[in-house]
Amino acid sequence: MKKATFLFTLMIAGTFFTGFGVNSVQAAEDSESAVLDPVVANDGPEDGINDPSSVNLRITKISDSTSPIGVLGAGEWDYLGSSTFKSQSKTFYSGGGDLRILITHPSTGPGFKWSYKLVEEDPVMNDTVSSFTLDKSGGTYQLDFDVRGFTDGDNKKAELHLEKLTNPLTSVTSKWYD
């Protein structure tokens, strides 16, 4: 009887510490993203049109490889940078017009999908540019957005980040082009 009680106590403690560790990592990651970017803080009072119907999202699977790749010709797109993240990417600044994001993620197995949201940051309330779902199979996906309606503020730029809404323990890589 003592052995069963001891094993039960270990299982409860293990569950508590495992859950606490995951939540601590998530809390640390979220606290980093909760800090308001200085550019966003000084965005100014002017808000963009913020019309999600004008975004015209186009999704193309460009590779089955789970290694981040680039397939763009010289001079066609300006490379903004990359971000590997579990819940939220870093912020990128677009001058409006077309925005291209390459997202590379692993296969998640049966029953799962990858859900994302592209968000434009504002000092008071962020705007959802587009919500979308990608197939569970691993690979690299090219996403093209028209973010012209989301440029705003004194800098006339859209301050954008991706939020991953599923699979919070798995990292994905994104490459951004304007």
Sequence and secondary structure as in RCSB ss.txt:
>XXXX:A:sequence
MKKATFLFTLMIAGTFFTGFGVNSVQAAEDSESAVLDPVVANDGPEDGINDPSSVNLRITKISDSTSPIGVLGAG
EWDYLGSSTFKSQSKTFYSGGGDLRILITHPSTGPGFKWSYKLVEEDPVMNDTVSSFTLDKSGGTYQLDFDVRGF
TDGDNKKAELHLEKLTNPLTSVTSKWYD
>XXXX:A:secstr
 HHHHHHHHHHHHHHHHHHHHHHHHHHHHHHHHHS  HHHHT  S      GGG   EEEEEES SS      TT
TS EEEEEEESSB   EEE SSEEEEEEEE    TT  EEEEEEE  SS  EEEEEEEE SS EEEEEEEE GGG
 BTTTTBEEEEEEE S TTS EEEEEE 
